[in-house]
Amino acid sequence: MEDITPELLKKYFNGQCTEAEKRQVVAWLYSNERDYSVDDVFKGIDKRSLKTDIWQQVEPKSTKVGSKRFWLSPLRIAVSAILAFATIYYVYRFQAVKSHGDRPSNTSYHVTKALRGEKKRMILEDGTIIYLNVDSELSVPAQFSDTARVIYLSGEAYLEVVPDSSRPFKVITSHTNICVLGTTFNVRAYANETTTTVAVSEGKVRLSTKKGESLILMRDQLGTYSSMKQTLSRNSTAATLFMAWKDNRLVFNDQSLEEIAITLERWFNVEVEIKSNRQKVNRFTGSYESVTLSSLIKDMSKVMQFDYDLNKNKLTIY
């Protein structure tokens, strides 16, 4: 069965559904109570209890008028249930959708990968422009639905989203969901990192965790979610610093050498080993445009005062 989204329920409530969509919603209402394979927008909510509670409100009940007893028709019951679900739409409209690994099995996707040392640029069917950073993967449905535009990201991407109020744009990562109507922002959500960041340069973004916690991000604000600490925070920032990579600029802002090493591995497709524990925690700030690894590490070694060996695909720092 296809996804039941809050946008679809709203369309039904407003009488805007196609015949196929109407049948889809009604079929879901009458579906087997044990069939919860559809991991829809109500993820994180006990769907079994939710459905039960709603049906208890609209299940066939007799209504006594004088000495006669009348029963609600199935059609009246279905309509009542739809109204109940439409109400829930307004409560849970920004609830998390799917994790990166739980994409709908009945939808085909185009998967784009940017390997280490390469970046990619693409234009989606709605005109949205996406820059994919090194060592990242993006999954986009072969065709967006008419109620939502949902993509799945592992890694880092810069997005220029085309506004469409009838089809919210959603970026799903392993730990967070980002919902927008039209904006420009950067998402960093690598699978092997415990922190997800969203930097907004234009517009407004809602950043949500899988547990339903959320916050609104405006221009030049940075949202950070720590999967290790289970914390969600918002700070003011210069958003352009987080988007410099798409213009082939490397920007380090008070980062430890250990953190920088991870970026160098992805950016230049090399293995980096830091022999000195003392050097791992040393911090560095700098900006480079279209730089080579040899010139970058030479400059950093002078500032941070370390020795190094650079041989083909291996960089060793002492």
C-alpha positions, 0 to 999 in steps of 0.5 A, a space after each residue: 500500500 502506498 504512503 499515507 501522508 498528512 498532505 494526502 489527508 489534508 487533500 482528502 479533507 479539502 475535497 481535492 483528492 483524485 479518485 485513486 487517492 480517495 480509494 487509497 485513503 479509504 482502503 488504508 482505513 479499512 486495512 488489516 489492523 495488524 498490517 503496519 508495514 507502511 512506515 508513514 509520517 506517523 513514525 514514532 507514534 503508536 499507530 495501532 493505538 492511534 487507529 484503535 482510538 479513532 475507530 472507537 470514536 466512529 465505530 458502528 454504534 446504535 442511536 436510539 430515537 424514541 423506541 427505534 434504534 438506528 445504526 450508522 452506515 459504513 459510509 458515515 463511519 468512513 467519513 467520520 474516520 477521515 475527519 478524525 485523521 484530517 484533524 490529526 494531520 494538524 497535530 502531527 504534520 511535522 512528525 518525522 517521516 522515514 529514516 534513510 534505511 526505511 524508504 518505501 519499497 514500492 517506489 523506485 529511486 535514482 541513487 547518486 553517489 559522490 565518491 571521495 575526491 569528487 563532487 556532483 551537481 544535479 537538477 531535480 524534476 521540480 527545478 531544485 538544485 542540489 550540490 553533493 559533497 564528497 563521499 555522499 549519497 542521495 536517493 531521489 524518487 523517479 517521480 515526486 508525488 503530488 503531495 510531497 517531495 522527499 529525498 534521502 541523504 547520507 553525507 553532505 549536500 547544499 540545496 536550492 529548493 524551488 518553492 511549492 507550498 502544496 508539496 513540502 520538500 523533505 530531506 531525510 537523514 539517518 537521525 533527522 528530518 528537514 522540512 522546507 517549502 522553499 529555501 537555500 540550506 546546507 545539510 551535513 549528515 555523514 553516517 559515521 559522524 554523530 552530529 547532524 548540522 543544518 545551516 540556512 542561508 535563505 528562507 526557513 527550515 524545520 529540523 526534526 529528530 526521529 522522536 518528534 523534537 523540532 526547531 525552526 531555523 532562519 537565515 544564518 542559523 545553524 541547527 545541530 543534532 547530536 545522536 550521542 547526546 540526544 540534543 538539538 540546538 540552534 545557534 547564529 552563524 555565518 551560513 556561507 562558511 558551511 557552504 564554501 565547499 560547493 565553490 571548491 573552498 575548504 574552510 576550517 573554523 577552529 577545528 581539531 587536527 583530528 576533525 580536519 583529517 576526516 575532511 582531508 580523507 574525503 576531499 582528497 581521497 587519501 588515508 590520514 594517520 596522526 601519530 601524535 595524540 598531542 597533535 590530534 587535539 591542536 586546533 586550526 582556522 584557515 580558508 583555501 580555494 582550489 588548493 592541492 593537498 601538498 600545498 595545504 598540508 605544507 601550510 598547516 605544518 608551518 602554522 601547527 608545527 608538525 612534521 609529515 610524510 605524503 606518499 601517494 594516497 597516504 598522509 602521515 602526521 607526526 
